[in-house]
Amino acid sequence: MFSTTRSKIRKRWRSWINRRIPLDDQRQFDRRSIYILPTSAGMVFGLLLVVMLLTGINYQNSLIYLLTFLLGALFVAAMHQTHNNLSGLELALLKAGEGFAGEPIVFRFALQSAHEATSIDLGNEAGSVVTLSVPAHDRIEGALEVPSRERGFLLPERVRVETRFPFGLLVAWSWLRPATPALVYPRPVMPPRAPEGSVEAGDSDAVSVSQGQDQVELRPWREGDLSARVDWKRYSRNGEMAVADWQGEQGSPQWLDFDGFPGVDHELRLSYLAALVLDRDQAGESWGLRLPGLTIEPDQGANHRRQCLRALGAWQRTPPGGEGGL
């Protein structure tokens, strides 16, 4: 019962925040968007002031009155300083990073202010926090890591911006709701066997031809051969490592094909293809990628690798606010 009520309150709180803060990659904080409350230390400090005031009234002690009012003035000054430290600060998303599922994805931000802003904390709901100090009329960059769980587009719901400067008695905070998502690639998983139509696991070293496929020739394994081209079934039977050489285009190692793993879950196929992309890239070979509805011609290099990984990550995924993935 208590957990259900708490969940409803949290949901309404998030809905209220989302209505007040639109999706945007850039935001300047002002008095209408900054919230401020005492910290736990500030609440203890305030309680101490009340006890001191009651003690001064009880004993009619002028020194206690003086100390109470001085500390009270200090608290009020700290409140203004904490609020002003965040007021006028501008936060902008520079770049949403990319990476593999299960790894933290880096979002790069830039902060600038017309006055010096000290000890500004950027954080997300996962608990990652980075602390930055912004010189007056200057700009500083920082990186915030956001955990990823699955491939596709990753967009943190909110980035919290807060400060407890100067004494930690109060906390002023606000939020940025980024509009540009990061892209998460499938987690690489090396397939236990070569794609269907690429390797014919026969018992002889002769040329084997399958109906509708190109010619495949098995030869002894040599150092530098890709693990994906090894006939692992043959190796498990007799301990001999044989590698497939293709002739032609269909079933060629130049192509990484989504349909080469029939009967396998779609997400696992994408993980297989991601591992093969990294394998081919490391070997310095040319390869192309075939996905349902998308073909990337054979090429090599860092840009080609990134293009293929992005295609795998965005396949049948819809970006937030977009019309559809690749």
C-alpha positions as CSV (number, residue, x, y, z in Angstrom):
1,M,0.0,0.0,0.0
2,F,2.7,2.4,1.0
3,S,4.9,1.5,-2.1
4,T,1.9,2.0,-4.4
5,T,1.1,5.5,-2.9
6,R,4.8,6.4,-3.2
7,S,4.9,5.3,-6.8
8,K,1.8,7.4,-7.7
9,I,3.3,10.5,-6.0
10,R,6.6,10.0,-7.8
11,K,4.8,9.6,-11.1
12,R,2.8,12.8,-10.6
13,W,5.9,14.7,-9.5
14,R,7.7,13.6,-12.7
15,S,4.7,14.6,-14.8
16,W,4.6,18.0,-13.2
17,I,8.4,18.5,-13.8
18,N,8.0,17.4,-17.5
19,R,5.2,20.0,-18.0
20,R,7.4,22.8,-16.7
21,I,10.6,21.8,-18.4
22,P,10.4,21.2,-22.2
23,L,12.7,19.0,-24.2
24,D,15.7,21.0,-25.2
25,D,19.4,20.6,-25.6
26,Q,20.1,24.0,-24.1
27,R,18.8,25.8,-21.1
28,Q,19.5,28.9,-19.1
29,F,18.5,28.8,-15.5
30,D,16.6,31.7,-13.9
31,R,14.6,32.4,-10.7
32,R,11.5,30.8,-12.3
33,S,13.2,27.5,-12.9
34,I,15.5,27.2,-9.8
35,Y,14.3,25.4,-6.7
36,I,16.0,25.8,-3.3
37,L,15.6,23.9,0.0
38,P,17.7,23.4,3.2
39,T,20.0,20.3,3.3
40,S,20.0,18.0,6.3
41,A,22.9,20.1,7.7
42,G,20.8,23.3,7.0
43,M,17.8,21.9,8.9
44,V,20.0,21.1,11.9
45,F,21.4,24.6,11.7
46,G,17.9,26.1,11.6
47,L,16.9,23.9,14.6
48,L,20.0,25.1,16.5
49,L,18.9,28.7,15.8
50,V,15.5,28.1,17.2
51,V,17.0,26.5,20.4
52,M,19.4,29.4,20.8
53,L,16.5,31.9,20.4
54,L,14.4,30.2,23.0
55,T,17.4,30.1,25.3
56,G,18.0,33.8,24.9
57,I,14.4,34.6,25.6
58,N,14.4,32.4,28.7
59,Y,17.5,33.9,30.2
60,Q,17.2,37.4,28.6
61,N,20.8,37.1,27.5
62,S,21.9,39.8,25.0
63,L,24.9,37.8,23.9
64,I,22.8,34.8,22.9
65,Y,20.4,37.2,21.0
66,L,23.4,38.7,19.2
67,L,24.9,35.3,18.2
68,T,21.5,34.0,17.1
69,F,20.8,37.0,14.9
70,L,24.3,36.9,13.4
71,L,24.0,33.2,12.5
72,G,20.5,33.8,11.2
73,A,21.8,36.6,8.9
74,L,24.5,34.2,7.8
75,F,21.9,31.6,6.8
76,V,19.9,34.2,4.8
77,A,23.1,35.3,3.0
78,A,24.0,31.7,2.2
79,M,20.5,31.2,0.8
80,H,21.0,34.2,-1.6
81,Q,24.5,33.0,-2.5
82,T,23.4,29.5,-3.3
83,H,20.6,30.7,-5.5
84,N,22.8,33.2,-7.3
85,N,25.5,30.6,-7.9
86,L,23.0,28.7,-10.2
87,S,21.1,31.7,-11.6
88,G,22.2,32.8,-15.1
89,L,24.1,29.5,-15.7
90,E,23.6,28.1,-19.2
91,L,23.9,24.4,-19.8
92,A,24.0,22.8,-23.3
93,L,24.3,19.3,-24.6
94,L,27.3,19.2,-27.0
95,K,27.3,15.6,-28.0
96,A,25.4,12.4,-27.2
97,G,27.8,9.5,-27.3
98,E,27.7,6.0,-28.8
99,G,28.7,2.7,-27.4
100,F,27.8,-0.9,-26.8
101,A,24.9,-2.2,-24.7
102,G,25.8,-2.7,-21.1
103,E,28.5,0.0,-21.2
104,P,28.1,3.6,-19.9
105,I,27.4,6.1,-22.7
106,V,29.1,9.5,-22.4
107,F,27.1,12.7,-22.8
108,R,29.2,15.8,-23.2
109,F,27.9,19.1,-21.8
110,A,29.1,22.7,-21.9
111,L,28.5,25.2,-19.1
112,Q,29.0,29.0,-19.2
113,S,28.0,31.9,-17.0
114,A,28.4,35.6,-16.8
115,H,29.6,35.3,-13.2
116,E,31.7,32.7,-11.5
117,A,29.7,29.5,-10.7
118,T,31.5,27.3,-8.2
119,S,30.9,23.6,-7.5
120,I,28.1,22.8,-10.0
121,D,27.0,19.2,-9.9
122,L,25.6,17.4,-13.0
123,G,23.9,14.1,-12.2
124,N,21.3,11.6,-13.6
125,E,18.9,9.2,-12.0
126,A,21.4,6.4,-12.2
127,G,23.6,8.2,-9.6
128,S,26.4,9.4,-11.9
129,V,27.7,12.9,-10.8
130,V,30.4,15.2,-12.1
131,T,31.4,18.4,-10.4
132,L,32.5,21.5,-12.4
133,S,33.4,25.1,-11.6
134,V,32.7,27.7,-14.3
135,P,34.9,30.9,-14.4
136,A,33.2,34.2,-15.1
137,H,32.6,34.8,-18.9
138,D,34.1,31.5,-19.8
139,R,32.9,28.1,-20.9
140,I,33.8,24.7,-19.5
141,E,33.0,21.2,-20.8
142,G,32.2,18.1,-18.8
143,A,31.2,14.5,-19.5
144,L,28.4,12.6,-17.8
145,E,28.1,8.8,-18.0
146,V,24.7,7.2,-18.5
147,P,24.3,3.4,-18.1
148,S,22.8,1.5,-21.0
149,R,21.0,-1.8,-20.9
150,E,19.9,-2.6,-24.5
151,R,20.6,-1.4,-28.0
152,G,18.7,1.5,-29.6
153,F,18.3,5.1,-28.7
154,L,19.2,6.3,-25.2
155,L,17.9,9.5,-23.7
156,P,18.2,10.3,-20.0
157,E,14.8,11.5,-18.8
158,R,16.4,14.4,-16.9
159,V,19.9,15.8,-16.1
160,R,19.9,17.4,-12.6
161,V,22.0,20.5,-12.1
162,E,22.6,21.5,-8.5
163,T,24.8,23.5,-6.1
164,R,25.4,23.6,-2.4
165,F,27.9,26.4,-2.5
166,P,29.1,28.0,-0.2
167,F,28.4,26.3,3.1
168,G,26.3,23.2,2.2
169,L,23.4,24.5,4.2
170,L,21.1,24.8,1.2
171,V,20.8,23.1,-2.1
172,A,19.6,24.9,-5.3
173,W,18.7,22.7,-8.3
174,S,17.0,22.5,-11.6
175,W,16.9,20.2,-14.6
176,L,17.7,19.8,-18.3
177,R,15.7,17.4,-20.4
178,P,17.9,16.6,-23.5
179,A,16.3,16.2,-26.8
180,T,19.1,14.5,-28.7
181,P,19.5,10.8,-27.9
182,A,22.6,8.7,-27.9
183,L,22.8,5.5,-30.0
184,V,23.6,2.1,-28.3
185,Y,25.1,-0.7,-30.5
186,P,24.2,-4.3,-29.9
187,R,26.4,-6.1,-27.4
188,P,29.0,-8.0,-29.4
189,V,28.6,-11.8,-29.2
190,M,30.8,-14.0,-31.4
191,P,28.6,-16.6,-33.1
192,P,29.2,-20.3,-32.2
193,R,29.2,-21.1,-35.9
194,A,29.7,-19.3,-39.2
195,P,26.5,-17.9,-40.9
196,E,24.5,-20.3,-42.9
197,G,25.4,-20.2,-46.6
198,S,29.0,-19.1,-45.7
199,V,30.6,-22.4,-44.5
200,E,29.7,-25.9,-45.5
201,A,30.9,-28.3,-42.8
202,G,31.8,-31.3,-44.8
203,D,34.1,-34.1,-44.0
204,S,36.4,-33.7,-47.0
205,D,38.6,-30.9,-48.1
206,A,37.1,-30.9,-51.6
207,V,35.1,-28.1,-53.0
208,S,31.4,-28.2,-51.9
209,V,28.6,-26.4,-53.7
210,S,25.1,-25.8,-52.2
211,Q,22.1,-25.1,-54.3
212,G,21.7,-21.4,-54.8
213,Q,25.0,-20.7,-53.1
214,D,28.5,-19.8,-54.3
215,Q,31.4,-22.2,-54.4
216,V,33.1,-22.9,-51.0
217,E,36.5,-24.5,-50.6
218,L,37.9,-25.7,-47.3
219,R,41.6,-25.3,-46.6
220,P,43.8,-25.8,-43.6
221,W,43.8,-22.9,-41.0
222,R,46.6,-20.4,-41.2
223,E,47.6,-17.8,-38.7
224,G,45.6,-14.6,-39.2
225,D,42.4,-16.3,-40.4
226,L,39.2,-15.0,-38.8
227,S,37.6,-17.2,-36.2
228,A,34.2,-16.8,-37.8
229,R,35.5,-18.6,-40.9
230,V,36.7,-21.7,-39.0
231,D,34.6,-24.9,-39.4
232,W,34.1,-25.5,-35.7
233,K,31.9,-28.6,-36.3
234,R,34.8,-30.2,-38.2
235,Y,37.2,-29.2,-35.4
236,S,35.0,-30.8,-32.7
237,R,34.9,-34.1,-34.6
238,N,38.5,-34.6,-35.6
239,G,40.5,-31.7,-34.1
240,E,41.4,-30.3,-37.6
241,M,41.0,-26.6,-38.1
242,A,39.7,-25.9,-41.6
243,V,38.8,-22.5,-43.0
244,A,36.3,-21.7,-45.8
245,D,37.3,-19.8,-48.9
246,W,34.4,-18.4,-51.0
247,Q,34.2,-17.8,-54.7
248,G,31.5,-15.3,-55.8
249,E,29.4,-12.8,-53.9
250,Q,26.6,-14.7,-52.3
251,G,27.8,-16.3,-49.1
252,S,31.0,-14.5,-49.4
253,P,32.9,-13.3,-46.4
254,Q,32.5,-9.8,-47.9
255,W,28.9,-9.9,-46.7
256,L,27.6,-10.0,-43.2
257,D,23.9,-11.1,-43.6
258,F,21.1,-10.8,-41.1
259,D,19.5,-13.9,-42.8
260,G,22.7,-15.9,-42.2
261,F,21.5,-17.1,-38.8
262,P,18.0,-18.7,-39.4
263,G,16.1,-19.7,-36.3
264,V,18.1,-17.3,-34.0
265,D,16.4,-14.5,-32.1
266,H,16.6,-11.1,-33.9
267,E,18.5,-9.4,-31.1
268,L,21.0,-12.2,-30.9
269,R,21.5,-12.0,-34.6
270,L,22.4,-8.3,-34.3
271,S,24.8,-9.1,-31.5
272,Y,26.5,-11.7,-33.8
273,L,26.7,-9.2,-36.6
274,A,28.2,-6.6,-34.3
275,A,30.9,-9.0,-33.2
276,L,31.7,-10.0,-36.8
277,V,31.9,-6.3,-37.8
278,L,34.6,-5.8,-35.1
279,D,36.3,-9.0,-36.2
280,R,36.5,-8.0,-39.9
281,D,37.5,-4.4,-39.0
282,Q,40.4,-5.7,-36.8
283,A,41.5,-8.0,-39.6
284,G,41.5,-5.0,-42.1
285,E,39.2,-6.7,-44.5
286,S,36.4,-5.3,-46.6
287,W,32.8,-6.3,-45.8
288,G,29.3,-5.2,-46.4
289,L,26.2,-5.5,-44.3
290,R,22.7,-6.7,-45.2
291,L,19.8,-6.1,-43.0
292,P,16.1,-6.3,-43.9
293,G,15.4,-3.1,-45.7
294,L,19.0,-1.9,-45.7
295,T,22.2,-2.7,-47.6
296,I,25.6,-1.2,-46.9
297,E,28.1,-1.9,-49.7
298,P,31.5,-3.5,-48.9
299,D,34.1,-1.1,-47.6
300,Q,36.6,-0.8,-44.7
301,G,37.9,1.7,-42.2
302,A,36.7,3.4,-39.1
303,N,33.8,5.3,-40.8
304,H,32.5,2.1,-42.4
305,R,32.7,0.3,-39.1
306,R,30.8,3.1,-37.4
307,Q,28.2,3.2,-40.1
308,C,27.5,-0.5,-39.8
309,L,27.4,-0.4,-36.0
310,R,25.0,2.5,-36.1
311,A,22.8,0.6,-38.6
312,L,22.7,-2.4,-36.2
313,G,21.9,-0.2,-33.2
314,A,19.1,1.8,-34.9
315,W,17.5,-1.1,-36.8
316,Q,13.7,-1.1,-36.2
317,R,14.2,1.4,-33.3
318,T,12.3,4.7,-33.2
319,P,14.3,7.7,-31.9
320,P,12.5,9.8,-29.3
321,G,10.4,12.4,-31.2
322,G,11.4,10.9,-34.5
323,E,9.5,9.1,-37.2
324,G,11.4,5.8,-37.2
325,G,14.8,4.1,-37.0
326,L,16.8,2.6,-39.9
